[in-house]
Amino acid sequence: MGQLKNGTYQVSTKGFKGDIDLAVTIKDEQIAKIDILKEEETPNIGGKALTALVQTAQGRNDFNVDGISGASYTSKAFNQALTLAKIAAQDEKQEATLTLNDGQYTTTVNSFQEHEGLPGVGKMTMLATFKDNKITDIEVPEYTDTHIMGGMAFDILAKKAIAKQSTDLDVVTGASVSSNAFRQALDNCILQAGGQPEIFAARKIKQRTPIVENLNTDIVVIGAGMAGLCAAIEATDQGAKVLICEAQEINGSSSTRSEGFVMGAGTKEQAKHGIEDTTDAFFEDIYSLYKDEPTIDTKLMRKLTHDSTDLNNFLMENGVTWSGVTHVSEKGVRNLKRAHTTAGLGAELIENLVQSAQEKGVDLRYGLAVDRLITLNGQVQGVVARNKLGDTLIIHASSVIVAAGSYTENPEMVKELNLV
Ligand SMILES: Cc1cc2nc3c(=O)[nH]c(=O)nc-3n(C[C@H](O)[C@H](O)[C@H](O)COP(=O)(O)OP(=O)(O)OC[C@H]3O[C@@H](n4cnc5c(N)ncnc54)[C@H](O)[C@@H]3O)c2cc1C
């Protein structure tokens, strides 16, 4: 390592939530000053830790300070940034330190695991293969993460790391714990191979120029939650060509994260367990609970309850297997066993429906967010959507089904509408 040249070096690394940009001033071989130019960490955790890390690094002239408990990703990103600043100040050719020893390396790190519907700590194991100083293969053969969220994020990140030959990987929205586990594991494998993860993180590959593409289909469905997938499957069954635009890169909908209770009456699963029930009784019970609500739509409630047997059959025809039927409360009319359950909760329901939709030919596109509807003379004619590369897709369709979920995913609307 050479001597450090005086100067201010701007460096950027990935923190827990977004980029951490620092300006590190070096004078007479010492850290003279560290300015935080940008950061998006959680204010009370990572944000607070950053301020403390800056003070420690400045005070001790230390390029690798001890991590702060509870903010390990932020601490790691901070130290990576300092290493990058040091490398820049040494004025050595970065490519010279890119060397990786050929071979396959493995590591196991903490990751995500759901326990009784709550997030918890699990494990993931990575196998990374390097050849001729390149990342040639990344596999995650074992993990506790939810298959259609964390598992999908691992695939996405592996493809990106190999394509970019970089560890400068954004967190996959909705799977941040799994994404950070992936980044940690890849860094570990690079270290084992004699490489420096910081150098790989600094290799930002130029993005291609976004394109504009025109597509035609019969029906566009916005959102791949329970509503969107069911609508897409039904439309496909009726002979339509269907494209689903799903904003997230993984199945991160409320449906996936839900308990997966599907209410229904007069179903085969109830009959299997000797439960006698009718859709009329279902309506009367629900009505008795909500009849005093000022915005109640009795017609819709009647449809919801009366169609529940058919919906239940539809789900079973599309791969759903019930693990049983239970009540949602032991009190009053909710004590009746109408809540159909799956062993894998909402994630299992969605996994079954995604598989069925894709087998039936639904064009399900992840990471494609609809920006606006195309209208002509007051009629909807399609949508304009944008993918993660910034490409614009103009999708012409005779019908658009909006199944983008409720306002609960919009913090500003939650604040506005939930006054309590
Ligand atoms: C923790 C939890 C537990 C729950 N448990 C139950 C339960 O047991 N039983 C029950 O009946 N209900 C339950 N609910 C409620 C239930 O999950 C929701 O009512 C239901 O999932 C809504 O389904 P949906 O398809 O309408 O929307 P969502 O499942 O929210 O799907 C909407 C999809 O649209 C996508 N999207 C949004 N905007 C765009 C855009 N511009 N372009 C493209 N895509 C977009 C989103 O990314 C999302 O994937 C629960 C909810 C939560 C959060």
The ligand as a Gaussian input file, in Angstrom:
#p B3LYP/6-31G(d) Opt

LIG

0 1
 C      -50.187000      -9.218000       7.793000
 C      -51.491000      -9.345000       7.027000
 C      -52.324000     -10.421000       7.265000
 C      -53.543000     -10.549000       6.585000
 N      -54.306000     -11.678000       6.739000
 C      -55.432000     -11.851000       5.999000
 C      -56.180000     -13.070000       6.035000
 O      -55.840000     -14.003000       6.732000
 N      -57.298000     -13.180000       5.276000
 C      -57.718000     -12.171000       4.469000
 O      -58.751000     -12.318000       3.800000
 N      -57.024000     -11.006000       4.394000
 C      -55.872000     -10.836000       5.103000
 N      -55.161000      -9.676000       4.990000
 C      -55.622000      -8.673000       4.021000
 C      -55.321000      -9.199000       2.614000
 O      -53.984000      -9.616000       2.570000
 C      -55.567000      -8.134000       1.553000
 O      -56.854000      -7.623000       1.678000
 C      -55.407000      -8.786000       0.182000
 O      -54.174000      -9.451000       0.114000
 C      -55.481000      -7.759000      -0.905000
 O      -55.179000      -8.442000      -2.111000
 P      -54.996000      -7.638000      -3.443000
 O      -54.675000      -8.592000      -4.528000
 O      -56.153000      -6.720000      -3.631000
 O      -53.761000      -6.671000      -3.161000
 P      -52.232000      -6.997000      -2.835000
 O      -52.035000      -8.351000      -2.316000
 O      -51.752000      -5.854000      -2.015000
 O      -51.549000      -6.932000      -4.274000
 C      -51.414000      -5.719000      -4.982000
 C      -50.205000      -5.825000      -5.888000
 O      -50.220000      -4.712000      -6.775000
 C      -48.882000      -4.279000      -6.980000
 N      -48.903000      -2.888000      -7.443000
 C      -49.256000      -1.776000      -6.743000
 N      -49.151000      -0.678000      -7.527000
 C      -48.736000      -1.101000      -8.751000
 C      -48.420000      -0.449000      -9.982000
 N      -48.534000       0.881000     -10.122000
 N      -48.013000      -1.198000     -11.032000
 C      -47.893000      -2.555000     -10.916000
 N      -48.154000      -3.220000      -9.769000
 C      -48.571000      -2.516000      -8.700000
 C      -48.250000      -4.457000      -5.600000
 O      -46.831000      -4.522000      -5.706000
 C      -48.885000      -5.762000      -5.125000
 O      -48.082000      -6.872000      -5.466000
 C      -53.933000      -9.545000       5.654000
 C      -53.060000      -8.456000       5.397000
 C      -51.854000      -8.364000       6.051000
 C      -50.914000      -7.211000       5.717000

